[in-house]
Amino acid sequence: MPLRLPDKLPAIDLLKKENIFVMDESRAHNQEIRPLKIVILNLMPLKITTETDLIRLLSNTPLQLEINFMKLRSHTPKNTPVEHMMMFYKDFDILKEQKWDGMIVTGAPVETMPFEDVAYWGEIKAIFDWARTHVTSTLYICWAAQAGLYHFYDIPKYPLQKKMFGIFPQHTLVAALPIFRGFDDVFAMPHSRHTEVRRDDIARDSRLTVIAESEESGVSIVMARNGREFFVTGHMEYAPDTLDKEYRRDIGKRDDVEMPKNYYQNDNPDNGPVVTWRAHANLFFSNWINYYVYQETPYDISKIE
């Protein structure tokens, strides 16, 4: 089944060139199967890039998905055209009256700030609380994972001396979980962050389970509420060239950023990246949709509790 996307969303043409089957709203009206309703709160500065990255992964499912984008009322993006935001994004106040099968909350460029100092922290907390009663399963990514763990479970974040930057091997700790169906014992995950959460803090809360981690990059996936919440500290959604763009953007401008590890061929930026995480990224998102969104959501979406 294809994804059901807003008409004229830039990601549609980009993904069609990759032979990914997507469907705009005009064509979708002829389909009688209820699509799963997925809402994405996109906090990343480059909205169109993140939209495309996430849609690419969500497309790898036989289920029909209806994708909607949420924006904050209390924040105006600086790196995305106003016209794009007006055409494809809706305020939380508009979308909050609906129930949703799944939700994704992305990272945000406010990682080194205390949560309470983030200008839109109040609205973020309201959205997080709302998701617990209006969404079947929510996927929190990078900063959003740290923010969700802090808001719901009082898990602090800690600054790193050097940016955790590169592709790091992760170990599945609860291999029998459906989220890891088809996974190998070790899988790769991109990381790009200046802060971390620590296993010892998480282990003290019986409501949380660390389900994947790395000896080098630390905790990578935490599960709560039987899969109604996943907190992913890395970026499985990243495109092959994303870390390269970040590295070239920051080199010479920051003293806490080194060349991304385990990323370039022969550790030479001139050789380009080696993609080692794409297969498991597709599996992770497909498993989330199939086992934690589709199989857990009621057919009557209004009955989500």
N, C-alpha and C positions, 0 to 999 in steps of 0.2 A: 504494500500500500504506500502511497505517496504522503508527503507532508502537505498540509493545507496551510498556505501562507497568505498574508495580505497581498493584494494586487500591487505590482510594481516594486515590491521589496527588492533592493539591489542583489541580495543573496540568491534570488531565483535564477537570474541569468548566469551568475558566477558558478552556481552548482550544476546547472544544466550543461555547462561546458565540461564538467567532470562526470557526465553521464549519470547524475543523481536525479531520480524521479521526484519532482516536486509539482505541486498543484496550486494554482492561485485560487482565490475565493470564487471567482466567476465560474470556473469549471467545477469546483467542489460542490456547488449548490445542486448538481445533478446526482450526487452520491447520497444514498439513503442510510448508510451505516453511520451510527453516531461516532464521530471522531473523539479521541481522548483530548481533553482540553489542557494544554500546557501553557503556563504563563512564565515569562522570563523577566526578572528584574535585572536589567543590564546596567551595572554601575561602572563598567570599564570606560576609559576615556575615548577609545576608538570603537564606537558603537557598531559600525557596519562590519568591521573585522570580527568582533566577538559574535555578532549575529550569525555570520557565515560559519565561523568555527563550530558553534553549537548546533546549528541546523545541519551541518555536514554529518555530525555524529547522530543526531536524532533521526536522520533519514534512513539509518541502517536498521529498520524495524519493519516487519510486515503489517504493522498496525497503522491506521490512519490517525494522524495527529493534527490538531488545530493549534497553531502557535500564535500567541499574543505577547506583546511587549509592554511592560509596565515601566513607568518613570516616576521619579519623585517630584512632588509638588515643591519641596523646599530646596531643590538644587537644579541649576541650569547648566547643562554640559557646555564645555568650551570648545571641544574638538569635533563636534558633529553639527552639520547644518540644521538650523532651526526648522527648515522645511521638512527634513527627514524625521525629526522628532514629532512634529505636528501630524505628519501623515501616518506614521507607524506605531507611535507610542501613546499610551493613555495613562492618566494619573491613577494612582492607587485609589483615590476617592471614587473614581468611576468603576474600577474593576472589583472593588472589595465587596460589592453586593452579590457577586457570583461565587459559585463553588468551582473548584478546579481539581482535575485528576492529578496533575503534577506541577511542581514549581521549581525553577532554577534561579538561584541568586548568585551573581558573579562576584569576582573580586572588585576592589576599588583602590584608587591611588591615594589612600589615606592611611596606609598600613602602620607607619611609624608614629602616628598620633594616638594619644589616649582615646579610647572609644567615646568618652563623654565630651571630648573636644571637637569631634566631628560635627560639622554644622547640621547634618541631617540625621544625627543619631536618634533623636526623638521619633522621627518618622520611621526609621529603620526598625526600631523596637516595636512600634505599632504594627508594622507589616509582619514581623516575625511572630508576634502573638496571634495576629489574624490567621496566619498560615496554619496554625495548629488546629483551627476549627473549620477551615475552608479548603484545605488541600489534603489529598490522600498521602502524598509523599513529597518531601522537599529536599532538594540537593543544594547544599551550600558549598561554594567554591572559594578557596584561598582566603582573602580577607573576610568574606562572608562566613566562611567556616569558623574562623577565629571569633568573629562577632557573635555568631549564633551560640558557640560554646560559652562565651563570656556571658551573654544575656540570659540564657536558660540555665546554665550550670555553674556560673562563676569561675570558669576556667580562665586564668590569666594568660597573657602573651608576654614573651620575653624578647628583647632585642638581640640580634646576632652581631658578632664582631664583623663578619663578612657575609655578604649576600649569599643565601642558599640558591645557587644558580647552576642549572644544568639538568642532566637526565640521570636519575638515580634508581638503582634496583630496589624494588619493594617486595616484601615477603607477605604472602597471605597468611593470616593467623587463624582464620576460621574458614577453611577451604570449603566446607559443606554448605555455606550460605549461598542462596541462589544468585546473589550479586556477583559471585565469583564463578558461576557455571561456565565451563570452558576455559578458565584461566589456567596458566601454568603456575607452579609454586612461586616463581619469581617473575615479576613484570616491571617494566620501566615506566617512570612517571616524570614529566618535566616539573621543575620547581623554579620559582622566581620570587623570592621573598626575603625581607630583611628582619622578620620576626618569626617566632615559633611558639607552639604549645608543647607542653611536656607530658610524657607518659605518666609520671608520678602523680601529677595533678588529676589527670583523667581517671587513673586507677582508683582514686579515692571516692569516686562517685559510681555507685553500682548501677546507675541508670545508663551509663556510657560503656561502650565496648570498643576498644581499639581492634580493628579487623585487618589492618595492613600497616606496616611500618618498614623503615629502612635503618640500617646501622649508621648510615651517614646523614640522611636527611630527616630522620626521626619519624614521628607519627605522620601517617599519610591519609588514612581513612578511619573515621570514627562513626559508629552507628548508634542510634538511639531509637527508642519507642518502636522496636521490632521493624525497623526499616522505614518508619515514617519520616525519619530525619537521617541524612547522611552528610557528614562534614569532611570535605576533601581539601587537604592543605596544599595540594599541587594543582597542576593545570593539564589534565588529560585531554582537554579540548584544544590545546595549542596546535596551530598549523606548523609544518616543518620549518618555516623560516622565522617564527616569532621570536625565539631566543636570540637568533642572529640579529634581528632588528633591534632588540633591546640592548644587546651588547654593543653594537655600533653606535647606538644613541648615547650610551653612558660612558663609553671608553674615553678617558681623558677628562671627564667631567666629575667623576666620583672616585674616591679612593677606597671604597668598600666593595667594588665590583671587579671580579676577576673573569677570565674567559670561562664560559659555561663548560662544566665538566661532562665528559662522556658524550659529547655532542658533535663536534666537527670530526671529519675524517682525518685520522692521524693527528688529532689535536691541532689542526691547522685551519684557521678561519678561511683561508683562501680556497680550501678544498670543499667547503660547503658542509651542511649537516648530514648525519646518518639518522634516518627515522627508525626508531626502535620501539615506539610506544603506540603506534596507530592501531594495531590489531586489538590490543587489550583495551584501548580507549573505546573502540567501537563495541566491544563486548560489554564493557562496563555500562555504557549508556543503554544498550539494547536490553541487558538484564534488568537494569533499573526500570525501564519502561514496562517490560513484560511481567516481571515478578513482583514489583513493589507499587506500580501505578495501575496497570491494566488488571491484574489478577486480584488486587485489593480494593479497587474502586467499585462502588455500586453502579448498576446500569442507570439508575436514576441519580444523576449527579447531585441533586439537591439533598440527598440523604447522607452525604459525607458528614462525618462527625469529627 
